[in-house]
Amino acid sequence: MKILKIIFWVLWRIWFYILLGAPIVIMFPFLFISILKEKWYPYFFVMARIWAKTILFGMGFYYRVEKMQELDPKRSYMFVSNHTSMTDIMLMLAVIQNPFVFVGKKELVKIPLFGFFYKRTCILVDRNNSKSKAQVFDRAQKRLDQGLSICIFPEGGVPEIESTLLDEFKDGAFRLAIEHHIPIVPISFADNKERFSYTFFSGSPGIMRVKVHPLVETKDYTLDHRKELKSEVRSIIKHQLLEFKAKKKST
């Protein structure tokens, strides 16, 4: 039985990377055209959502979303969530309809095909370079001026210890939200780690529960209060993760 599981995991992981690349190859001409001008980004975003949903459904993942309110398509937001899996990117794209740009680590540029478009559409940051981190704010302002939203995983990466429920948050997302006067939308992903963690021999098809929390306005905050805002948002997400965990134990 263990050998069968190992074979399944190997084939399943290979299938994931096939799904990662195949839609990009098929849509390449349209994706390439959509990145020629920044104002065409919303068209790229539509295709990115198709790509994301293809991967999720192809892997046997189905998501259940609880939304506390509808988002204004004409307003910019800061989307933040816990980060436990590579599928967080796909699930965020599938769940959120408002066009947004990821702020992410530059290392993902190395992924074939995906990296080509990632480099040209996302705001990249080298977390070991203070100049790179400072440039993020200018690039974010440019995107916000175009009517787009921003998405950041504030833990700064997937926690090294897999049993960690929620790592500490970095300041970046909250500084950006305060400086640009945009509301924060906290999002809790319950099952991504269980479905598809970074441990190779693990995971399975199944449900991915998501809760999109009420937005947190930043108009009454200053940079002096960013740690307070960070703590508030982290508490919202962590409380929901604990609730998800309790519900699962009771079923």
N, C-alpha and C positions, 0 to 999 in steps of 0.2 A: 504493500500500500504506500509506503514511504517513497519507494522508487517511482511509482506512478505520479505522486504529488510533485516530485522533483522534475519529472518530464513535463508535467503540466505547467509548472512555473517557468521552466526554460522556454517552452513554446509560447506561452502567454506573454512573457516579457519581449520575446522577439516580435510577436504580433503587435505589441504596443508601438515599437519603433517603426514597424511597417505602416501602421495607422498614422503615426506622427509625420512620416514623410510623404506617403502616397497622395493625400489631398493637396499638399503643397505642389507636388509635381503636376498634378492634374490642373490645378488653378494657377500655375505659375505665371502665364502671360497676363492674366487679370490682376493677380497680386502685384506683379512688377509694375504694371501701368498705374495701379492705385497708389504706389509710393513715389511716383515721379514728382508729385506736387503735394505739399503738406495739406492743402485744402481738400484733397481727395481722400484724406485719412478715413473719414466715416465709411467710405466704400470698402476700404481695406478691413475696417472693423467688422463689417457685415460678413465678409469672407472668413475672417478669423473666428467668428462665432460658429460658422458652419464647420470649420476645421475642428474646433473644440468639441462640438456636439458629435461629430463623426467619431472622434477618439473615444469619448465617454460611452456612447452607445455601442461602438464596436468592441469595447472591452467588457461589455456587460454591466456597465454602471448606469443606474438610473437615479436621478436626483429628485428629492422632495424639498420644496422651498416654502418657507413660511415668511411672508413679507408683512411688516407692520404698517407700511404705508407705500403709496406709489410715489415714484421719483419724478420730478419735473424734468422733462426732456430738454428744456431750455436753460437749465441751471447746471453749474459745475459742482462736483462733489469730490471729496477725498474718501475713497473706498479703502478700508483696512480690514484685514482678517488674520486669523492664526495661520501658520504655515507649517505643514507637516508632510507634504507630498508634491511630486512634480505635477500631479493632477490638479493642484490648487489653481494653476494658471488656467487650465481648461474649464474648470468648474466656475471660476470667476467670470470668464467670457460667456459661458452658457447662461449664467444666472442674471447678469447685469446687461440691460439693453442700452443704457446710456453710453455712448462712445467714450472710452477712457484710454489712457496711456499708462503702461506699467513703468514704474521706476524699479529697476532690477540690477543685479550684479552683472558685471561685464563678462564673467566667465562663461555665461550661457551662449555667448557669441560663437563659441567653438563647436556647438552642435551643428552638424551638416544640415543644410537647407533651412532649418528653423533659425539658426544663427544669422543667416543672411538677412532675413526680414526683421528679426529681433533687433539687430544692430541699427536698422534704419527706421524703426517705428517706436522704439522704447527709449526712455531716458536712462542711460547707462551710468552706473556709479562704481568707482573703484573705492571700496570701503577703507583701503589702506592709504588713500591719497586725499589729503585735505582739500587740495585744489579741485579735484574731481567732485567731491561732495559739495563744495561751494557752487560749482557750475550747475548743479542740479536745480537750484532755485531759479536761475535765469531761464533754463530750458522749460521748467514747469510753468513759469509765468507766460512764456510764449505759447505753450499749449492751452493754458487756461484762457488766454486772449482769443484763441480760436474757438472757444466755446466747449472745449473738451474737459473731461474729468481726469483725475489722477488716481492710480491704484498703487498702494505700497503694502508689502508684508512687513509690519514694523518690528518683528523679531529679528530682522536682518538676515534671515536664512532659516533653514530647518534646524531645530535643536539637535545637537550632537547626540544627546542621550534620548533614545526613542521613547522612553517612558515619561518624558517631560510633557506635562499637559499643556503648558503655555509658558514660553520663555519671557524674559524681560523685554520690554519694548525700547527701541531707539527713539530719539527725539525727532528725527527728520520729518516724518509725516505730520506731526503736530505743529512743528515750526512752519511748515509749508501752509497748512490749513489756516493757522492764525495770521500769518503774513499776507495771505491772499484772500482772507475773509470768506472761506468756503466751508460749508458744513461737512462734518465727518459722518460717514455711514459705516458703523461697525458691522461686521459679518462673521458669523460663527460656522465653521466647517466641522461637522461632527465625526465623520467616518473615513476621511481621505487616507489617514495613516493606516487604518485597518485594511482598506481596499487596496492601496498601492503605496507602500512605504518604500524607503530607499534600501531596505533589506531585500536582496535579490530573491531569495527563496521564501516568499511570503505574499500575502494578498489573495483576493478572490473577487469575482463579480458580486454585485449586490448594491444595496441602497447607499446613497450619499445624502445625508440630511443637512440642510442649510437653513440658517435663520438670518434674515436681513433685518437688523434692529432699527428702531427709530433713529433718525439723524440727530447728531449732536451739533448744535449751533456753536460757532466760534466767535461771533461778533462781540461778545462780552469778555473775551479773553485777550490778554497781551502775552508777549513772549515770556514775561516773568511768571506767567501761570501755566506754561506749557507742561510742566511736570504734573500739575494737578489735572490738566486735560488728559494727558497720557494715562494717568492712573485711573481716571474715570472710564475711559474707553476700554482699557485692558480689563477692568473689573466687569464691564458689561459682557465682554466676550468670554472671560473665564467663568463667570456665573452660568452662562448658557452651556458651556462645555460640560460643566459639572452636572447640569440638569439633563443634558443629553445622556451622559454616562449613567446617571441614576435611572433614567427611563429604560435604558437598555438592560440594566441588571434586573429590573422588575418584570421584564417580559420573558 
